[in-house]
Amino acid sequence: MCEMIEVRIRFLSALADAAGVSEARLRVRRGVKLKDLVHEIEVKFPGVMRARRRIPVTVLVNGTARSPLFEVDCDAEVALMPPASGG
Amino acid sequence: MPLGRIVREEIDLSKESAEMLTPGAGGALVVFVGFVKGVVDGKEVKELEYSSYDPYASEKLKEIAQEESRGEKVLDVRIYHRVGRLKPGDPTVYILVSAVNRGIAFSTAQRVLERIKREVPIFKLEKREDGEYWVMGQTRIRRTEVSGELSKQI
């Protein structure tokens, strides 16, 4: 099995403004913990790190909110989401 | 049959309502339609730009419709939420609930609306005469304050 995986990152709503892009791809170690992946995202996109100080962000993996200790596997799509505002 | 999904166009409420009527079983059909407001905080609203995280937004709307339709004395629930650029007066969200009585229908429709606001990955950019604001839950952040974060990177 591969050791490195490519993860699709989605920046939703205001976080796309902060990142400057709506999506990106990152190569990371398979099984990387979500908190470490988010740290890598923040290093690559410092605007996201600054925005997170003001905006509560939920991290989704394939559409489901996961804990910081969740291990990211192949075919993962990780989305950074601000509070919803439907209605 | 409970339904829920993201839509771009307006919904034919007559058709939806007719499909949800259950002669002899239901005593009430509540139809809630949300519209784009023309004024917020005393400022004119030019446009609301709704976006969603798909396919999860549609999946969540369907899940809410299915869960709420299992409530006691609830017969059917349908939820449609629009995305795209909408003008004041345009419909944004449709919630239809048929139930055995009006109390159940009203309370279920209200609960569905609150769940949509909290649980479904739908986002709103409010374009007003005084600027653009990201709406996040109960708060608004001026768009330039967020994209200003970007300018600090460059």
Interface residues (C-beta under 8 A of the other chain):
Chain A: R10 L12 S13 A14 D17 A18 A19 G20 F45 P46 G47 R50 A51 R54 I55 P56 L60 G63 A79 M81 P82 P83 A84 S85 G86 G87
Chain B: G34 Y50 S51 S52 Y53 P55 Y56 E59 H81 T92 V93 L113 I116 K117 R118 E119 V120 P121 I122 F123 K124 L125 W134 V135 M136 G137 T139 I141 R143 E145 V146 S147 E149 L150 K152 Q153
